[in-house]
Amino acid sequence: MAKQKIKRKDLIKKPDEFLTFTERAINYIRDRSKYFEYAGMVIAAAAVVYLGATTYLNYVNKQGQGAYNAAYADTMAEKPDLGKTVALFEKVTDDYGLSKVSRLVSPQVGYLKYREKKYDEAVACYETYMKKLPHKSPYRSLSQLAIAAVYEEKGEPDRAIKILNDLKSHPDNVFMEETLLSLARVYRLSKQDDKAKEIYKEFIDRFKTSPFLPMAKAYLDQYAS
């Protein structure tokens, strides 16, 4: 049986089977024009909201930075009123909590609480700051150093030593020099001379170009004499 030949006019009678992708897209948009008009309005509205939010955040950042600068300047006074300065920093968080600089308030208040000898409140401030930091942020190590210093000043050397030994075990600690010197100092002040000597020796071996090298050698020499 001979195969029936398909004529061109027969193909034209079946346009749905031979529409191009572009033609299909045009028809789809035309048939749903109201939907696309609405979608365009949504996109336009989203753009307006985004621009408005950006403008507002820029304003908040500027105002927050100004308030933070005023509080920080107060700490530079010869005899700062620590209670007043804490209130100024807390105002940054209360009034401009969305500003970028508000994230720096906790460690500043922590330092002021430390100077006021409110050690537990100081630790709480540093811990609050740490919770907001990325896991690998170098400021985590710096915050832990600060907490160790608070415990040292509070008269709890064992807690300071635990924190510093934990920091010492982290190879990515960018404040390793400060960590070792702090650990050696706490050991020395708590009369653990053998451990202090060990840490000073480690410091001298690891940081041969450190500006703190003469100090570490001087303390080590005291044990030798």
VOROTOR-83219 format. One line per 10 residues: their letters; for each residue x, y negated, z of C-alpha. Coordinates in Angstrom, 3 decimals, decimal comma. Example, Ala and Ser with C-alpha at 12.3 -4.5 7.8 and 13.67 -1.06 7.14 Angstrom:
REM VOROTOR-83219
AS> 12,300:4,500:7,800; 13,670:1,060:7,140
//
This chain:
REM VOROTOR-83219
MAKQKIKRKD> 0,000:0,000:0,000; 1,455:-3,344:-1,044; 2,197:-5,849:1,725; -0,212:-8,781:1,602; 1,523:-12,051:0,930; 0,760:-14,912:3,340; -0,051:-18,077:1,474; 0,899:-21,594:2,635; -2,746:-22,678:2,823; -3,407:-19,823:5,232
LIKKPDEFLT> -0,674:-21,068:7,545; -2,099:-24,586:7,535; -5,412:-23,176:8,726; -3,689:-22,072:11,993; -2,018:-25,263:13,275; -1,978:-24,143:16,945; 0,512:-21,425:16,142; 2,963:-23,740:14,385; 3,013:-26,934:16,496; 6,497:-28,185:17,348
FTERAINYIR> 7,552:-28,750:20,951; 7,396:-32,530:20,468; 3,863:-32,330:19,127; 2,813:-30,228:22,081; 4,366:-32,719:24,507; 2,628:-35,672:22,847; -0,695:-33,919:23,004; -0,132:-32,944:26,633; 0,608:-36,536:27,685; -2,284:-37,914:25,609
DRSKYFEYAG> -4,761:-35,485:27,153; -3,541:-36,374:30,656; -2,887:-40,077:30,207; -4,703:-41,027:33,386; -2,529:-38,688:35,418; 0,680:-40,131:33,990; -0,563:-43,664:34,553; -1,158:-42,772:38,210; 2,245:-41,107:38,486; 3,860:-44,255:37,117
MVIAAAAVVY> 2,060:-46,318:39,744; 3,338:-43,963:42,466; 6,915:-44,302:41,212; 6,584:-48,083:41,088; 5,166:-48,126:44,604; 7,993:-45,892:45,835; 10,515:-48,272:44,272; 8,928:-51,227:46,072; 8,976:-49,357:49,393; 12,618:-48,365:48,857
LGATTYLNYV> 13,683:-51,919:48,056; 11,749:-53,248:51,011; 13,283:-50,684:53,375; 16,766:-51,411:52,032; 16,294:-55,142:52,521; 14,995:-54,579:56,047; 17,871:-52,235:56,961; 20,388:-54,743:55,611; 18,787:-57,377:57,817; 18,813:-55,068:60,847
NKQGQGAYNA> 22,449:-54,134:60,215; 23,436:-57,793:60,060; 21,536:-58,717:63,202; 22,756:-55,615:65,019; 26,362:-56,349:64,112; 26,000:-59,890:65,424; 24,564:-58,663:68,720; 27,291:-56,022:69,017; 30,022:-58,601:68,350; 28,597:-60,838:71,069
AYADTMAEKP> 28,605:-57,965:73,565; 32,122:-56,908:72,599; 33,408:-60,475:72,942; 32,030:-60,478:76,478; 34,314:-57,563:77,378; 37,317:-59,690:76,417; 36,604:-62,260:79,124; 39,241:-62,584:81,843; 36,755:-61,424:84,473; 33,803:-59,959:82,598
DLGKTVALFE> 30,475:-59,423:84,321; 30,275:-55,693:83,581; 26,581:-55,439:84,382; 25,789:-58,290:82,001; 27,991:-56,774:79,280; 26,279:-53,391:79,595; 22,927:-55,159:79,201; 24,179:-56,888:76,040; 25,246:-53,581:74,507; 21,985:-51,908:75,484
KVTDDYGLSK> 20,135:-54,764:73,807; 21,774:-53,741:70,516; 20,192:-50,297:70,829; 16,849:-51,600:72,059; 16,422:-54,320:69,434; 18,430:-52,956:66,505; 18,336:-49,203:66,963; 18,269:-48,653:63,194; 21,510:-50,548:62,644; 24,691:-48,621:61,902
VSRLVSPQVG> 26,589:-50,327:64,694; 24,086:-49,101:67,290; 25,848:-45,721:67,151; 28,904:-47,328:68,761; 27,021:-48,567:71,790; 27,211:-45,338:73,825; 31,030:-45,127:74,017; 31,296:-48,851:74,772; 28,790:-48,527:77,608; 30,607:-45,378:78,728
YLKYREKKYD> 33,845:-47,326:79,070; 32,096:-50,091:81,014; 30,487:-47,552:83,337; 33,944:-46,075:83,880; 35,252:-49,505:84,871; 32,310:-49,879:87,245; 33,305:-46,483:88,756; 29,939:-45,028:87,734; 31,637:-41,899:86,509; 28,652:-39,619:85,976
EAVACYETYM> 26,923:-42,294:83,895; 30,128:-42,775:81,894; 30,317:-39,054:81,097; 26,652:-39,042:80,061; 27,293:-41,917:77,634; 30,244:-40,167:75,989; 28,305:-36,911:75,730; 25,375:-38,731:74,113; 27,771:-40,198:71,563; 29,321:-36,805:70,831
KKLPHKSPYR> 25,945:-35,216:70,106; 25,453:-37,609:67,202; 28,851:-36,916:65,648; 29,553:-34,411:62,851; 31,195:-31,238:64,122; 34,564:-32,056:62,528; 34,606:-35,756:63,351; 37,936:-36,851:64,919; 35,929:-39,006:67,306; 34,779:-35,860:69,092
SLSQLAIAAV> 38,346:-35,306:70,275; 38,646:-38,937:71,299; 35,401:-38,694:73,276; 36,618:-35,560:75,039; 39,836:-37,348:75,959; 37,746:-40,134:77,450; 35,632:-37,664:79,439; 38,788:-35,969:80,740; 40,083:-39,380:81,849; 36,824:-40,042:83,681
YEEKGEPDRA> 37,073:-36,739:85,554; 40,720:-37,438:86,352; 39,814:-40,831:87,808; 36,856:-39,307:89,645; 39,212:-36,923:91,418; 38,199:-33,740:89,606; 41,454:-32,692:87,911; 40,320:-29,122:87,292; 37,519:-30,325:85,019; 39,906:-32,659:83,220
IKILNDLKSH> 42,411:-29,832:82,737; 39,729:-27,548:81,296; 38,701:-30,159:78,715; 42,296:-30,961:77,767; 43,260:-27,296:77,402; 40,259:-26,814:75,148; 41,396:-29,768:73,022; 44,931:-28,385:72,972; 43,650:-25,143:71,429; 42,163:-26,961:68,421
PDNVFMEETL> 44,768:-27,206:65,625; 42,732:-29,867:63,826; 42,858:-32,215:66,830; 44,297:-35,445:65,389; 44,947:-36,749:68,914; 47,232:-33,886:69,934; 49,977:-36,208:71,198; 47,579:-37,949:73,571; 46,088:-34,592:74,566; 49,433:-33,083:75,586
LSLARVYRLS> 50,558:-36,182:77,454; 47,254:-36,388:79,315; 47,387:-32,692:80,197; 50,985:-32,971:81,445; 50,048:-36,017:83,536; 47,081:-34,290:85,185; 49,190:-31,215:85,927; 51,884:-33,459:87,394; 49,463:-35,444:89,560; 47,827:-32,253:90,810
KQDDKAKEIY> 51,257:-30,884:91,826; 51,311:-28,144:89,183; 54,901:-28,935:88,249; 55,694:-25,749:86,319; 52,749:-26,274:83,996; 53,592:-29,959:83,611; 57,167:-29,062:82,578; 55,842:-26,545:80,084; 53,589:-29,128:78,431; 56,318:-31,794:78,318
KEFIDRFKTS> 58,649:-29,288:76,630; 55,961:-28,443:74,095; 55,420:-32,125:73,386; 59,155:-32,727:72,840; 59,403:-29,746:70,488; 56,356:-30,706:68,435; 56,623:-34,475:68,218; 60,268:-35,357:67,688; 59,491:-38,756:66,159; 56,753:-39,792:68,583
PFLPMAKAYL> 57,076:-43,221:70,229; 56,155:-41,420:73,467; 59,159:-39,079:73,210; 61,416:-41,076:75,612; 58,676:-41,069:78,232; 58,155:-37,300:77,927; 61,928:-36,702:78,214; 62,144:-38,983:81,237; 59,473:-37,015:83,080; 61,108:-33,730:82,105
DQYAS> 64,473:-34,991:83,370; 62,875:-35,716:86,746; 62,128:-32,029:87,152; 65,708:-31,105:86,223; 67,260:-33,400:88,817
//
